[in-house]
C-alpha cells in the first residue's frame, strides 16, 4: 500500500492495512493484509505484537 491508505473501510478505525503501518524490515506483509484490534489502537501493531 504505497498510496498511504491506512483504513480499508470507511468509519472502521479498528482495522488497518498492515503494509501502511509496518516499518520494520524484518516484518513482511502482503499488499492487502489487514489487521483488526478492538482493544488497542491497531496502528500500534509493531509495539503490541
CHARMM internal coordinates of N, CA and C (Angstrom, degrees):
IC EDIT
DIST 1 N 1 CA 1.4463
DIST 1 CA 1 C 1.5198
ANGL 1 N 1 CA 1 C 109.20
DIST 1 C 2 N 1.2446
ANGL 1 CA 1 C 2 N 116.73
DIHE 1 N 1 CA 1 C 2 N 84.32
DIST 2 N 2 CA 1.4550
ANGL 1 C 2 N 2 CA 120.07
DIHE 1 CA 1 C 2 N 2 CA 179.60
DIST 2 CA 2 C 1.5226
ANGL 2 N 2 CA 2 C 112.06
DIHE 1 C 2 N 2 CA 2 C -87.65
DIST 2 C 3 N 1.3260
ANGL 2 CA 2 C 3 N 117.92
DIHE 2 N 2 CA 2 C 3 N -6.30
DIST 3 N 3 CA 1.4585
ANGL 2 C 3 N 3 CA 120.21
DIHE 2 CA 2 C 3 N 3 CA 179.98
DIST 3 CA 3 C 1.5188
ANGL 3 N 3 CA 3 C 112.50
DIHE 2 C 3 N 3 CA 3 C -80.17
DIST 3 C 4 N 1.3458
ANGL 3 CA 3 C 4 N 118.00
DIHE 3 N 3 CA 3 C 4 N -4.85
DIST 4 N 4 CA 1.4437
ANGL 3 C 4 N 4 CA 121.67
DIHE 3 CA 3 C 4 N 4 CA 177.26
DIST 4 CA 4 C 1.5161
ANGL 4 N 4 CA 4 C 114.87
DIHE 3 C 4 N 4 CA 4 C 84.62
DIST 4 C 5 N 1.3127
ANGL 4 CA 4 C 5 N 117.76
DIHE 4 N 4 CA 4 C 5 N 3.04
DIST 5 N 5 CA 1.4606
ANGL 4 C 5 N 5 CA 119.90
DIHE 4 CA 4 C 5 N 5 CA 179.21
DIST 5 CA 5 C 1.5183
ANGL 5 N 5 CA 5 C 108.66
DIHE 4 C 5 N 5 CA 5 C -71.87
DIST 5 C 6 N 1.3276
ANGL 5 CA 5 C 6 N 115.89
DIHE 5 N 5 CA 5 C 6 N 122.27
DIST 6 N 6 CA 1.4671
ANGL 5 C 6 N 6 CA 120.86
DIHE 5 CA 5 C 6 N 6 CA -178.19
DIST 6 CA 6 C 1.5221
ANGL 6 N 6 CA 6 C 110.92
DIHE 5 C 6 N 6 CA 6 C -95.78
DIST 6 C 7 N 1.3098
ANGL 6 CA 6 C 7 N 116.85
DIHE 6 N 6 CA 6 C 7 N -43.91
DIST 7 N 7 CA 1.4657
ANGL 6 C 7 N 7 CA 121.37
DIHE 6 CA 6 C 7 N 7 CA -173.95
DIST 7 CA 7 C 1.5325
ANGL 7 N 7 CA 7 C 111.10
DIHE 6 C 7 N 7 CA 7 C -100.54
DIST 7 C 8 N 1.3433
ANGL 7 CA 7 C 8 N 118.11
DIHE 7 N 7 CA 7 C 8 N 125.03
DIST 8 N 8 CA 1.4654
ANGL 7 C 8 N 8 CA 120.54
DIHE 7 CA 7 C 8 N 8 CA -178.24
DIST 8 CA 8 C 1.5258
ANGL 8 N 8 CA 8 C 114.39
DIHE 7 C 8 N 8 CA 8 C -76.24
DIST 8 C 9 N 1.3291
ANGL 8 CA 8 C 9 N 117.28
DIHE 8 N 8 CA 8 C 9 N -22.07
DIST 9 N 9 CA 1.4630
ANGL 8 C 9 N 9 CA 120.66
DIHE 8 CA 8 C 9 N 9 CA -178.06
DIST 9 CA 9 C 1.5257
ANGL 9 N 9 CA 9 C 110.43
DIHE 8 C 9 N 9 CA 9 C -127.09
DIST 9 C 10 N 1.2961
ANGL 9 CA 9 C 10 N 116.41
DIHE 9 N 9 CA 9 C 10 N 138.40
DIST 10 N 10 CA 1.4574
ANGL 9 C 10 N 10 CA 122.09
DIHE 9 CA 9 C 10 N 10 CA 178.56
DIST 10 CA 10 C 1.5302
ANGL 10 N 10 CA 10 C 109.31
DIHE 9 C 10 N 10 CA 10 C -63.91
DIST 10 C 11 N 1.3228
ANGL 10 CA 10 C 11 N 116.39
DIHE 10 N 10 CA 10 C 11 N 131.00
DIST 11 N 11 CA 1.4530
ANGL 10 C 11 N 11 CA 121.89
DIHE 10 CA 10 C 11 N 11 CA 177.28
DIST 11 CA 11 C 1.5141
ANGL 11 N 11 CA 11 C 115.57
DIHE 10 C 11 N 11 CA 11 C 82.87
DIST 11 C 12 N 1.3286
ANGL 11 CA 11 C 12 N 118.46
DIHE 11 N 11 CA 11 C 12 N -4.43
DIST 12 N 12 CA 1.4661
ANGL 11 C 12 N 12 CA 122.74
DIHE 11 CA 11 C 12 N 12 CA -179.58
DIST 12 CA 12 C 1.5223
ANGL 12 N 12 CA 12 C 108.56
DIHE 11 C 12 N 12 CA 12 C -103.85
DIST 12 C 13 N 1.3245
ANGL 12 CA 12 C 13 N 117.04
DIHE 12 N 12 CA 12 C 13 N 102.46
DIST 13 N 13 CA 1.4662
ANGL 12 C 13 N 13 CA 121.63
DIHE 12 CA 12 C 13 N 13 CA -179.06
DIST 13 CA 13 C 1.5269
ANGL 13 N 13 CA 13 C 111.79
DIHE 12 C 13 N 13 CA 13 C -97.75
DIST 13 C 14 N 1.3431
ANGL 13 CA 13 C 14 N 117.01
DIHE 13 N 13 CA 13 C 14 N 8.57
DIST 14 N 14 CA 1.4603
ANGL 13 C 14 N 14 CA 121.29
DIHE 13 CA 13 C 14 N 14 CA 178.17
DIST 14 CA 14 C 1.5233
ANGL 14 N 14 CA 14 C 112.02
DIHE 13 C 14 N 14 CA 14 C -98.65
DIST 14 C 15 N 1.3173
ANGL 14 CA 14 C 15 N 117.35
DIHE 14 N 14 CA 14 C 15 N -10.31
DIST 15 N 15 CA 1.4606
ANGL 14 C 15 N 15 CA 122.03
DIHE 14 CA 14 C 15 N 15 CA -176.99
DIST 15 CA 15 C 1.5217
ANGL 15 N 15 CA 15 C 109.09
DIHE 14 C 15 N 15 CA 15 C -121.60
DIST 15 C 16 N 1.3410
ANGL 15 CA 15 C 16 N 116.32
DIHE 15 N 15 CA 15 C 16 N 133.76
DIST 16 N 16 CA 1.4625
ANGL 15 C 16 N 16 CA 121.56
DIHE 15 CA 15 C 16 N 16 CA -178.91
DIST 16 CA 16 C 1.5257
ANGL 16 N 16 CA 16 C 110.71
DIHE 15 C 16 N 16 CA 16 C -133.83
DIST 16 C 17 N 1.3188
ANGL 16 CA 16 C 17 N 115.61
DIHE 16 N 16 CA 16 C 17 N 158.05
DIST 17 N 17 CA 1.4582
ANGL 16 C 17 N 17 CA 121.63
DIHE 16 CA 16 C 17 N 17 CA 167.37
DIST 17 CA 17 C 1.5317
ANGL 17 N 17 CA 17 C 106.55
DIHE 16 C 17 N 17 CA 17 C -80.78
DIST 17 C 18 N 1.3172
ANGL 17 CA 17 C 18 N 117.84
DIHE 17 N 17 CA 17 C 18 N 119.79
DIST 18 N 18 CA 1.4617
ANGL 17 C 18 N 18 CA 120.32
DIHE 17 CA 17 C 18 N 18 CA -178.19
DIST 18 CA 18 C 1.5265
ANGL 18 N 18 CA 18 C 112.30
DIHE 17 C 18 N 18 CA 18 C -64.10
DIST 18 C 19 N 1.3156
ANGL 18 CA 18 C 19 N 117.57
DIHE 18 N 18 CA 18 C 19 N -33.64
DIST 19 N 19 CA 1.4629
ANGL 18 C 19 N 19 CA 120.53
DIHE 18 CA 18 C 19 N 19 CA -178.43
DIST 19 CA 19 C 1.5296
ANGL 19 N 19 CA 19 C 111.22
DIHE 18 C 19 N 19 CA 19 C -58.70
DIST 19 C 20 N 1.3343
ANGL 19 CA 19 C 20 N 117.12
DIHE 19 N 19 CA 19 C 20 N -28.94
DIST 20 N 20 CA 1.4630
ANGL 19 C 20 N 20 CA 121.02
DIHE 19 CA 19 C 20 N 20 CA -178.46
DIST 20 CA 20 C 1.5239
ANGL 20 N 20 CA 20 C 113.59
DIHE 19 C 20 N 20 CA 20 C -82.45
DIST 20 C 21 N 1.3304
ANGL 20 CA 20 C 21 N 117.85
DIHE 20 N 20 CA 20 C 21 N -16.59
DIST 21 N 21 CA 1.4655
ANGL 20 C 21 N 21 CA 118.70
DIHE 20 CA 20 C 21 N 21 CA -175.53
DIST 21 CA 21 C 1.5270
ANGL 21 N 21 CA 21 C 114.08
DIHE 20 C 21 N 21 CA 21 C -116.38
DIST 21 C 22 N 1.3284
ANGL 21 CA 21 C 22 N 118.99
DIHE 21 N 21 CA 21 C 22 N -20.44
DIST 22 N 22 CA 1.4598
ANGL 21 C 22 N 22 CA 121.81
DIHE 21 CA 21 C 22 N 22 CA -178.47
DIST 22 CA 22 C 1.5257
ANGL 22 N 22 CA 22 C 109.31
DIHE 21 C 22 N 22 CA 22 C -78.35
DIST 22 C 23 N 1.3313
ANGL 22 CA 22 C 23 N 115.78
DIHE 22 N 22 CA 22 C 23 N 129.72
DIST 23 N 23 CA 1.4660
ANGL 22 C 23 N 23 CA 120.79
DIHE 22 CA 22 C 23 N 23 CA -178.80
DIST 23 CA 23 C 1.5318
ANGL 23 N 23 CA 23 C 113.03
DIHE 22 C 23 N 23 CA 23 C -115.15
DIST 23 C 24 N 1.3106
ANGL 23 CA 23 C 24 N 117.47
DIHE 23 N 23 CA 23 C 24 N -18.86
DIST 24 N 24 CA 1.4692
ANGL 23 C 24 N 24 CA 120.64
DIHE 23 CA 23 C 24 N 24 CA -177.38
DIST 24 CA 24 C 1.5285
ANGL 24 N 24 CA 24 C 110.61
DIHE 23 C 24 N 24 CA 24 C -74.81
DIST 24 C 25 N 1.3226
ANGL 24 CA 24 C 25 N 117.16
DIHE 24 N 24 CA 24 C 25 N 131.33
DIST 25 N 25 CA 1.4691
ANGL 24 C 25 N 25 CA 120.03
DIHE 24 CA 24 C 25 N 25 CA -179.46
DIST 25 CA 25 C 1.5257
ANGL 25 N 25 CA 25 C 113.53
DIHE 24 C 25 N 25 CA 25 C -69.18
DIST 25 C 26 N 1.3201
ANGL 25 CA 25 C 26 N 117.83
DIHE 25 N 25 CA 25 C 26 N -15.67
DIST 26 N 26 CA 1.4653
ANGL 25 C 26 N 26 CA 121.08
DIHE 25 CA 25 C 26 N 26 CA -179.59
DIST 26 CA 26 C 1.5250
ANGL 26 N 26 CA 26 C 112.52
DIHE 25 C 26 N 26 CA 26 C -84.23
DIST 26 C 27 N 1.3278
ANGL 26 CA 26 C 27 N 117.20
DIHE 26 N 26 CA 26 C 27 N -5.75
DIST 27 N 27 CA 1.4613
ANGL 26 C 27 N 27 CA 121.42
DIHE 26 CA 26 C 27 N 27 CA 178.05
DIST 27 CA 27 C 1.5158
ANGL 27 N 27 CA 27 C 108.14
DIHE 26 C 27 N 27 CA 27 C -107.87
DIST 27 C 28 N 1.3266
ANGL 27 CA 27 C 28 N 116.12
DIHE 27 N 27 CA 27 C 28 N 117.24
DIST 28 N 28 CA 1.4624
ANGL 27 C 28 N 28 CA 121.02
DIHE 27 CA 27 C 28 N 28 CA 179.45
DIST 28 CA 28 C 1.5165
ANGL 28 N 28 CA 28 C 109.75
DIHE 27 C 28 N 28 CA 28 C -106.22
DIST 28 C 29 N 1.3279
ANGL 28 CA 28 C 29 N 116.25
DIHE 28 N 28 CA 28 C 29 N 131.60
DIST 29 N 29 CA 1.4626
ANGL 28 C 29 N 29 CA 121.58
DIHE 28 CA 28 C 29 N 29 CA 177.99
DIST 29 CA 29 C 1.5198
ANGL 29 N 29 CA 29 C 109.56
DIHE 28 C 29 N 29 CA 29 C -137.10
DIST 29 C 30 N 1.3111
ANGL 29 CA 29 C 30 N 115.93
DIHE 29 N 29 CA 29 C 30 N 153.42
DIST 30 N 30 CA 1.4535
ANGL 29 C 30 N 30 CA 120.97
DIHE 29 CA 29 C 30 N 30 CA 178.16
DIST 30 CA 30 C 1.5159
ANGL 30 N 30 CA 30 C 111.82
DIHE 29 C 30 N 30 CA 30 C -76.08
DIST 30 C 31 N 1.3097
ANGL 30 CA 30 C 31 N 116.09
DIHE 30 N 30 CA 30 C 31 N 165.29
DIST 31 N 31 CA 1.4610
ANGL 30 C 31 N 31 CA 121.46
DIHE 30 CA 30 C 31 N 31 CA -177.97
DIST 31 CA 31 C 1.5207
ANGL 31 N 31 CA 31 C 113.38
DIHE 30 C 31 N 31 CA 31 C -61.60
DIST 31 C 32 N 1.3148
ANGL 31 CA 31 C 32 N 117.99
DIHE 31 N 31 CA 31 C 32 N -30.31
DIST 32 N 32 CA 1.4526
ANGL 31 C 32 N 32 CA 120.99
DIHE 31 CA 31 C 32 N 32 CA -175.91
DIST 32 CA 32 C 1.5270
ANGL 32 N 32 CA 32 C 112.91
DIHE 31 C 32 N 32 CA 32 C -118.98
DIST 32 C 33 N 1.3506
ANGL 32 CA 32 C 33 N 116.97
DIHE 32 N 32 CA 32 C 33 N 23.66
DIST 33 N 33 CA 1.4555
ANGL 32 C 33 N 33 CA 121.14
DIHE 32 CA 32 C 33 N 33 CA 177.63
DIST 33 CA 33 C 1.5192
ANGL 33 N 33 CA 33 C 109.08
DIHE 32 C 33 N 33 CA 33 C -74.82
DIST 33 C 34 N 1.3289
ANGL 33 CA 33 C 34 N 115.97
DIHE 33 N 33 CA 33 C 34 N 127.96
DIST 34 N 34 CA 1.4575
ANGL 33 C 34 N 34 CA 119.55
DIHE 33 CA 33 C 34 N 34 CA 179.24
DIST 34 CA 34 C 1.5202
ANGL 34 N 34 CA 34 C 109.98
DIHE 33 C 34 N 34 CA 34 C -113.82
DIST 34 C 35 N 1.3245
ANGL 34 CA 34 C 35 N 114.96
DIHE 34 N 34 CA 34 C 35 N 157.60
DIST 35 N 35 CA 1.4662
ANGL 34 C 35 N 35 CA 122.14
DIHE 34 CA 34 C 35 N 35 CA -179.40
DIST 35 CA 35 C 1.5190
ANGL 35 N 35 CA 35 C 107.69
DIHE 34 C 35 N 35 CA 35 C -137.54
DIST 35 C 36 N 1.3326
ANGL 35 CA 35 C 36 N 116.11
DIHE 35 N 35 CA 35 C 36 N 135.46
DIST 36 N 36 CA 1.4531
ANGL 35 C 36 N 36 CA 121.60
DIHE 35 CA 35 C 36 N 36 CA 179.55
DIST 36 CA 36 C 1.5170
ANGL 36 N 36 CA 36 C 109.20
DIHE 35 C 36 N 36 CA 36 C -119.88
DIST 36 C 37 N 1.3158
ANGL 36 CA 36 C 37 N 116.22
DIHE 36 N 36 CA 36 C 37 N 133.17
DIST 37 N 37 CA 1.4638
ANGL 36 C 37 N 37 CA 121.40
DIHE 36 CA 36 C 37 N 37 CA 175.82
DIST 37 CA 37 C 1.5229
ANGL 37 N 37 CA 37 C 107.36
DIHE 36 C 37 N 37 CA 37 C -139.17
DIST 37 C 38 N 1.3253
ANGL 37 CA 37 C 38 N 116.54
DIHE 37 N 37 CA 37 C 38 N 109.35
DIST 38 N 38 CA 1.4557
ANGL 37 C 38 N 38 CA 120.30
DIHE 37 CA 37 C 38 N 38 CA -177.32
DIST 38 CA 38 C 1.5250
ANGL 38 N 38 CA 38 C 112.60
DIHE 37 C 38 N 38 CA 38 C -92.96
DIST 38 C 39 N 1.3492
ANGL 38 CA 38 C 39 N 117.55
DIHE 38 N 38 CA 38 C 39 N 0.69
DIST 39 N 39 CA 1.4606
ANGL 38 C 39 N 39 CA 121.45
DIHE 38 CA 38 C 39 N 39 CA 177.80
DIST 39 CA 39 C 1.5325
ANGL 39 N 39 CA 39 C 110.52
DIHE 38 C 39 N 39 CA 39 C -103.64
DIST 39 C 40 N 1.3281
ANGL 39 CA 39 C 40 N 116.24
DIHE 39 N 39 CA 39 C 40 N -47.97
DIST 40 N 40 CA 1.4662
ANGL 39 C 40 N 40 CA 122.49
DIHE 39 CA 39 C 40 N 40 CA -177.88
DIST 40 CA 40 C 1.5238
ANGL 40 N 40 CA 40 C 110.11
DIHE 39 C 40 N 40 CA 40 C -112.50
DIST 40 C 41 N 1.3186
ANGL 40 CA 40 C 41 N 115.52
DIHE 40 N 40 CA 40 C 41 N 169.83
DIST 41 N 41 CA 1.4593
ANGL 40 C 41 N 41 CA 120.63
DIHE 40 CA 40 C 41 N 41 CA 175.04
DIST 41 CA 41 C 1.5280
ANGL 41 N 41 CA 41 C 108.05
DIHE 40 C 41 N 41 CA 41 C -66.84
DIST 41 C 42 N 1.3324
ANGL 41 CA 41 C 42 N 119.51
DIHE 41 N 41 CA 41 C 42 N 121.06
DIST 42 N 42 CA 1.4577
ANGL 41 C 42 N 42 CA 120.36
DIHE 41 CA 41 C 42 N 42 CA -177.45
DIST 42 CA 42 C 1.5258
ANGL 42 N 42 CA 42 C 113.41
DIHE 41 C 42 N 42 CA 42 C -65.34
DIST 42 C 43 N 1.3267
ANGL 42 CA 42 C 43 N 117.58
DIHE 42 N 42 CA 42 C 43 N -16.98
DIST 43 N 43 CA 1.4623
ANGL 42 C 43 N 43 CA 120.14
DIHE 42 CA 42 C 43 N 43 CA 176.89
DIST 43 CA 43 C 1.5210
ANGL 43 N 43 CA 43 C 111.76
DIHE 42 C 43 N 43 CA 43 C -70.63
DIST 43 C 44 N 1.3404
ANGL 43 CA 43 C 44 N 117.37
DIHE 43 N 43 CA 43 C 44 N -12.08
DIST 44 N 44 CA 1.4681
ANGL 43 C 44 N 44 CA 122.36
DIHE 43 CA 43 C 44 N 44 CA 176.94
DIST 44 CA 44 C 1.5271
ANGL 44 N 44 CA 44 C 111.77
DIHE 43 C 44 N 44 CA 44 C -93.54
DIST 44 C 45 N 1.3083
ANGL 44 CA 44 C 45 N 118.00
DIHE 44 N 44 CA 44 C 45 N 25.47
DIST 45 N 45 CA 1.4575
ANGL 44 C 45 N 45 CA 123.63
DIHE 44 CA 44 C 45 N 45 CA -178.30
DIST 45 CA 45 C 1.5187
ANGL 45 N 45 CA 45 C 112.60
DIHE 44 C 45 N 45 CA 45 C -50.69
DIST 45 C 46 N 1.3208
ANGL 45 CA 45 C 46 N 118.12
DIHE 45 N 45 CA 45 C 46 N -49.04
DIST 46 N 46 CA 1.4682
ANGL 45 C 46 N 46 CA 121.70
DIHE 45 CA 45 C 46 N 46 CA -177.47
DIST 46 CA 46 C 1.5332
ANGL 46 N 46 CA 46 C 111.38
DIHE 45 C 46 N 46 CA 46 C -64.63
DIST 46 C 47 N 1.2847
ANGL 46 CA 46 C 47 N 117.70
DIHE 46 N 46 CA 46 C 47 N -38.80
DIST 47 N 47 CA 1.4726
ANGL 46 C 47 N 47 CA 121.99
DIHE 46 CA 46 C 47 N 47 CA -179.12
DIST 47 CA 47 C 1.5238
ANGL 47 N 47 CA 47 C 111.51
DIHE 46 C 47 N 47 CA 47 C -70.91
DIST 47 C 48 N 1.3300
ANGL 47 CA 47 C 48 N 117.01
DIHE 47 N 47 CA 47 C 48 N -38.17
DIST 48 N 48 CA 1.4623
ANGL 47 C 48 N 48 CA 121.15
DIHE 47 CA 47 C 48 N 48 CA -172.89
DIST 48 CA 48 C 1.5261
ANGL 48 N 48 CA 48 C 114.47
DIHE 47 C 48 N 48 CA 48 C -91.75
DIST 48 C 49 N 1.3053
ANGL 48 CA 48 C 49 N 118.20
DIHE 48 N 48 CA 48 C 49 N -10.74
DIST 49 N 49 CA 1.4698
ANGL 48 C 49 N 49 CA 119.99
DIHE 48 CA 48 C 49 N 49 CA -176.53
DIST 49 CA 49 C 1.5139
ANGL 49 N 49 CA 49 C 111.46
DIHE 48 C 49 N 49 CA 49 C -122.61
END
COOR INIT
IC SEED 1 N 1 CA 1 C
IC BUILD
